[in-house]
Each structure stands twice: as C-alpha cells, then as structure tokens.
Amino acid sequence: MKRFFIACAAVSSLAVGAAAWAQEVPSEYQQVLTTLSKQGDFKANVLKVNIPRNDLTVTVAGVKTPTPFGFGGWVAMTKGSGDMNVLMGDLVLTQNEVNPVMSALLDNGLEVTALHNHFFQDEPRIFYMHVHGHGTSADLARQLKPALDLIGKNAPRPASTSGTAPAGSGAKLDTAKIAQIVGTQGEQSGDVYKITVGRDDLKLTEMGAPINARMGLNTWAAFVGTNENAAIGGDVAMLASEVTPVLKALRKNGLDIVAIHHHMTKTEPTIFFLHYWGTGPAEKLATGFRAALAELGKPNAAPSKQ
C-alpha cells in the first residue's frame, strides 16, 4: 500500500513538472498528426492524439458537463519491437456514430476491443469505443483516419439546452483541498479539475512496448462545480482481485457505479475498468475517490503466476 502511494506521489510530481518531461515529437509522429489533421503531444515515449467532442453539449442527470469532464476522446501510439507501433485509444461517440465508426475501423484493419457507456441519464447518449492495432505509425494513421473522419459529422443536437450547472456556478473548487484529500495533484482544464493516477505498480507490455498511463492504464477522477455542490466522474483500473473492494469503497461513500468492463484484450494480467459518478460536496466526493484508491496496489492483490 505504501509503495502504491509512493508511486502516486511520483505521478503527481510528473504532472506538476510536465514541461520538464515533455519530449519533442519525432518526425514520424509529426506525420501521423498531419495525416489525421489532429493535435497531440509526445511524452513518456507515447504520442497522444486528442479527439475532444467539443461539438456536443452533454448533460448527465440534468447536470451540464463540459468536454474535459469525460468527453475527450484520444488515441495513443508507442514504439514496440522493430519498426512496429502499438495503437490504443478511446473514441467518444453518439449512438448514431457507433456502427459506422466501428465498420470503418474493422474494414481498415484495426480492432475494436470494447464498447460501453460511462454515464447514466446522459443526453445525448454517449458511448465509448476502444480501438487497438499494430503496425508502422504511417499505416496506423491511414487505417485510423476513415473512422475519425466520421466523428462529429452528423452529431445530434440536444432538443433542449436545459440543464443546471452545480449550484453556485462561477465559484471555484478548492482544488488544493481536493488534492490533499486524494493525495495526488491534478490539472485544471476550464471548469474541470482532473486527477490521474497511473498504475505504475503493474508492468504490462505488448510487443515490447510498455503499456503505461498515457496508453490508458490509469485511474482518474474529474471534478466540476463548487465546494458545496460538485459532480465527480471517473474510471478505476483494477486487477480482478481489486474489483469487489473498490466497488464496496465507492458504494459506501455514496458514489454510483455506471459500468464495469475491460478496455484491452490479450493483456496479462487482465485489467478491469470501473466507471463511477456522483454529486455532492467536493470534499465528500474526493473522500470517496480516495477510498477507492486505497484498495489498489495492495500486496495481496498481486496477480498469481500462471
């Protein structure tokens, strides 16, 4: 447990000093960004391409939720053995986009490894599609582009823009207090404060490439609203033995579970992901998230040897 939170602190330090570990984008990855007509960055030897759904106006259970709260899709590439790259990503889609995008991915040689929700009572309904592939960076970009070109072309507009921001909209969250409770610093993006914790205690590789936090192996919480009336949404990356303890911790702290699933296939050990949501005082929500974190990385949760 102590080792896990030391790892969290290390992640926190990296987040605070992100500029210090940013790397220049290699020329082959610059070409990926050009092919996709997208923006991205290169850190920890991973190219991450941003696919935010700024075209959507989403409410969750009547609460207005800005794009950084959980509607920022992405794909990431990292070098494996030889000239091969590993591609992973999470695309944010409306209902009518799911099957056309899936067909475009499959028809061009990429894999779809998961399709699921992250929220209940969202308007419009939003789904999350995980994509996976191996190949040269140029090939992967060409395979991915037809699917990305379909996103946002015919996105539905909500019938009504009604929805309430958490009470006292305009007041700022006490992010220092949230970080103190959780034990990890976060990053501010507009009205959203997001804390991301990598599972550095788990050593996953694919084709010689480390699968790290930037490739999707992470736990996170996004906060929006005010100290008195906030909303939280997020994702917890778990071993099989951690699933039930994390569920109990979140439910005991009043947070709702909205999905349990995998994002990746063929990994050893198998990693499960849990999505949760809640509203209330920010400190209470942060305490619930901290309780879930405390169940991760315990020695008795280590995967058994096969």
C-alpha positions, 0 to 999 in steps of 0.5 A, a space after each residue: 500500500 505504501 509503495 502504491 502511494 509512493 508511486 502516486 506521489 511520483 505521478 503527481 510530481 510528473 504532472 506538476 513538472 510536465 514541461 520538464 518531461 515533455 519530449 519533442 515529437 519525432 518526425 514520424 509522429 509529426 506525420 501521423 498528426 498531419 495525416 489525421 489533421 489532429 493535435 497531440 503531444 509526445 511524452 513518456 515515449 507515447 504520442 497522444 492524439 486528442 479527439 475532444 467532442 467539443 461539438 456536443 453539449 452533454 448533460 448527465 442527470 440534468 447536470 451540464 458537463 463540459 468536454 474535459 469532464 469525460 468527453 475527450 476522446 484520444 488515441 495513443 501510439 508507442 514504439 514496440 519491437 522493430 519498426 512496429 507501433 502499438 495503437 490504443 485509444 478511446 473514441 467518444 461517440 453518439 449512438 448514431 456514430 457507433 456502427 459506422 465508426 466501428 465498420 470503418 475501423 474493422 474494414 481498415 484493419 484495426 480492432 475494436 476491443 470494447 464498447 460501453 457507456 460511462 454515464 447514466 441519464 446522459 443526453 445525448 447518449 454517449 458511448 465509448 469505443 476502444 480501438 487497438 492495432 499494430 503496425 508502422 505509425 504511417 499505416 496506423 494513421 491511414 487505417 485510423 483516419 476513415 473512422 475519425 473522419 466520421 466523428 462529429 459529422 452528423 452529431 445530434 443536437 440536444 432538443 433542449 439546452 436545459 440543464 443546471 450547472 452545480 449550484 453556485 456556478 462561477 465559484 471555484 473548487 478548492 482544488 488544493 483541498 481536493 488534492 490533499 484529500 486524494 493525495 495526488 495533484 491534478 490539472 485544471 482544464 476550464 471548469 474541470 479539475 482532473 486527477 490521474 493516477 497511473 498504475 505504475 505498480 503493474 508492468 504490462 507490455 505488448 510487443 515490447 512496448 510498455 503499456 503505461 498511463 498515457 496508453 490508458 492504464 490509469 485511474 482518474 477522477 474529474 471534478 466540476 462545480 463548487 465546494 458545496 455542490 460538485 459532480 465527480 466522474 471517473 474510471 478505476 483500473 483494477 486487477 480482478 482481485 481489486 474489483 469487489 473492494 473498490 466497488 464496496 469503497 465507492 458504494 459506501 461513500 455514496 458514489 454510483 457505479 455506471 459500468 464495469 468492463 475491460 478496455 484491452 484484450 490479450 493483456 496479462 494480467 487482465 485489467 478491469 475498468 470501473 466507471 463511477 459518478 456522483 454529486 455532492 460536496 467536493 470534499 465528500 466526493 474526493 473522500 470517496 475517490 480516495 477510498 477507492 484508491 486505497 484498495 489498489 496496489 495492495 500486496 495481496 492483490 498481486 496477480 498469481 503466476 500462471 
